[in-house]
Amino acid sequence: MACPFLKVLLVGVSFLGCLYPLVDFSFSGETREQKPNFVIILADDMGWGDLGANWAETKDTANLDKMAAEGMRFVDFHAAASTCSPSRAALLTGRLGLRNGVPHNFAVTSVGGLPLNETTLAEVLQRAGYVTGLIGKWHLGHHGSYHPNFRGFDYYFGIPYSHDMGCTDTPGYNHPPCPACPRGGRPSRNPEKDCHSDVALPLYENLSIVEQPVNLSGLTQKYAEKATQFIQRASASGRPFLLYVGLAHMHVPLSRTLPSAEPGGRRPYSAALREMDSLVGQIKDKVDLTAKNNTFLWFTGGSPAKQTTWEGGHRVPALAYWPSRVPVNVTSTALLSVLDIFPTVVALAGASLPQGRHFDGLDASEVLFGRAQAGHRVLFHPNSGAAGEDGALQTVRVERYKAFFITGGARACDGSVGPEWHHEPPLIFNLDDDAAEAAPLDRGSAEYQRVLPEVRAALSEVLEDIAGDNTSRADYSQDPSVTPCCNPHQTACRCQAA
């Protein structure tokens, strides 16, 4: 239980949170000195082939395809983890879960979050004079000091975790389908797997819950409005800005949008993909209208297939757009990762990386500006729950070769861990010849024997590096009292939107 002083402090800050847009955006400060703006959009659970520019049969991403034609498209770009919280922690710290302390997801009742001794990208840019905003999914802790407003974001509007982690009155498409929130004296339901508690899904604006349960069918437009307002106000303030947009798409439940006017309508996934594409298009249009030549827009996906380190679990669509800086209509084959966003943005902002820790990402500026073709030589893919240790590094990519020391054994969203298989010697795939990872190299072949020492050395080197690093450990303890609730006297914690 928090002490009385802390309660008073949080209430006071919560009140001030309502004034964040006014305080930050109306203050002009000093001249920007042409520091670039940054818009980072992370599409949850979006597969590599969901982008039309990657897969010609996809016809639902017109805005993203246009952005690809006007900028740079990456075809070998990877999420930092194949689960929600670890992928976001890696994006905001540039460090793998074994370093930043976030190897698996936080719960509705989680006391902790991203360790407080880890420095976020927003904190680095905030100190460099940037106004910072987060629209959408956070999932790095919502209780006390773990809330986004205390982790470097001046403004926050969104859901504190995944939008399947709470009931709604109009549930979206999901498997299994989840029932609506209970009302009045209705008895509590027994949630099925993947159907979370009777506590309604909350929507925050800064430290205040403004709607619970949130209306999923209107969430996309709310995000578009808040994102474009932030860009407009930040641009008018004369200060550089960072906007991080954590989309609900394409994570289930998919919102039940209005029926399509096309003959026969559209399937739920296709309709949701178009809805997401429209949202990104609105954000890009606002950037083009207000700060086109001085804003770097980075779009990518996060953890497209949960709890797997096969390519489908972490290879994601990615686009870079910055008129006059990023070359137009270029396809890059550089091996890059969400981990690279942190050091790249920090470098472009003229800021400094936090001291006393190692980073797994690299500054990809030379690739972005068309002056280099190579990214990582070595990349690691943590498997949540593998080998009895959360976030274990058991998949290694060395150039075009990918080695699996352990497969399976991943922690699911309900906390269960499936069977795992140890491979000694490891499975090795040549991704240039076998991107589907259908047939590992013959262990007796000359190619396998040549690559084996390289992947072993790479794994040994990174584990040794992590052992000597300043690593963090998240608090994964849970307490029902920290569950977000705007009105504990009503079933499912109901409150009306302001």
Summary of the structure (lengths in Angstrom):
residues: 498
radius of gyration: 22.1
end to end distance: 28.9
largest distance: 69.9
contacts: 1730
relative contact order: 0.19
helix: 31%
strand: 20%
